[in-house]
Amino acid sequence: MCGEGQTQKVLHIESVNETVNRLDVQEGRLPKKEGELFLDGTFASANGYQIGDKMTLREGKDSSLLINTEYTVVGTGRSPLYISFNRGNTTIGTGEVNGFGYVLPDNFDREIYTQIYVLAHGAKALYQLYRRLREPDCKN
């Protein structure tokens, strides 16, 4: 979470992954060191965040995953995980995830993963075959 009182916002923070779900940098760059943050471009624009701004993040009462609480915005842009305006739901704050942010894996104080992404080789060809069998008029 960031902000105070009525201006409090919920961000979904993940670690940068250079293999899958690659980020689209629209301004600035991706994090290169601890304490740097890549921020949702839509969230940044709506809330007045710019490259170089400091952001203080607070976690929910039952969580302590991040090493730092203060981050510097070094880049803004898009993520393929968030293709709609809806960023998700949560049990904290207003119940709405307002944006996303990405930090380096070293910013997390855990040796375990809380999410994994699987890239299955051949899945695209299998999906195209499925569509052709199911929808004969489909070209792809």
N, C-alpha and C positions, 0 to 999 in steps of 0.2 A: 504494500500500500504506500501511497505517497500523498502529501497534502495533509491538511488538518480540518477537522470538523466537517462542515458542509462541502468543502472542496476536496475532501478525501477521495482518492481514486484507487482502484484495484488494477494492478498490472500482473500479467502472467510472465514470470521471468524464467528463461531457459538458457542453456549454454549453447554457444555457437557450435554448429556442426558443419564442417566443410564438405561432407560427403553427400548427405541427403538434406532436403528442405533448405536449399541454399537461399540466403537472404539477398534481396534486391536493394543495393545501396543507392539511394536517391540523392543523399547529401552527406558529406563527410566520409567516414570509413568504418570498418568493423573494429571492434575492440582488439587491441594488441597487448594490453597488460591488465593486471588486476586493478579494479576500481573504475574501469571504463564500461560504458553502456551504449548499446545500439538500441534506438528507441523507435517504436511504431510511428511512422511518418504522420499518419492521420491523428494519432493521439498528441504528438508533438505540436502539430499545427493548431489543433483545437484548444490546447492548454498553454500555448505560448512558449514552449521549450525550443531552444536553439542549440546548435553545436557550441560546446564549451560550458553550458549551464550545468550546475550541480543539482543533483536530485537525491533526496534522502528517502530511502526505502525502509519500511517497517513490515515485519512479518506478522502473521496471525499469532494469537496467544500460544497455540500448540506447536509452533514451527520455529526452527532455528537453522535454516539451511544455508543462508548467506553469511560469508565471513565479514563483509563490510556492510555499512548502512549508507554510506555516502558514495555516489557514483557521478562520474562526469560523462555527459552526453557527447559521444564522439562521432555518431552517425545516426541518420534516420532513413527509413525506407519501408519496404514491404517484406512479408514472409508468405511463402506458399501455404502455410498452415492457417492463415487468416485471409480468406478470399472474399468474405462478406463483411458487412459493417459490424455484425455481431461478433464480439470477441470471446463470448462464453459466459457462463454463470459460475457463481461462487457462493459459499456460505458466509463470507465476510463482507463488511461494508454494506452497500446497497443491494448486493446479490448479483451485480453485473460486473464482468471483467471489462474494464475500460480500454485496455491496450496491452501491448506486449513489449518486452525488452529482452535483449540478449547480452550475456556476459560470458567471459571465458570460463571454462570448466573449473579452473583454479579458484574462482570466487565462491564455490560451493564447499561447505564444510562437511561433506559426506563422501564416503568411499563407495556408496551404493547409488544405483540409478533409480529414479522414480518414474521414468518414462523411457521407452526404447522405440526406435523406428527401424523397421525391417525393410530391406530392399531385396526383393525376390527376383533373381535372374530368370528371364523368360516369362514373367508375369504379363507383360504387355502383349506379347504374341498370343498367350493363352486367352487373355481377355478379348482380343480381336477375333479369335476363332469362336469363342463363346457368342459374341455379338453376331457373327455371320450365321451361326447355326440357329440362333434364337430370332434374329431379325434378317431374313434373307435379302431384303432391299437395302441393307446397310452396307456402304462401301468400305468402311473402316472396321 
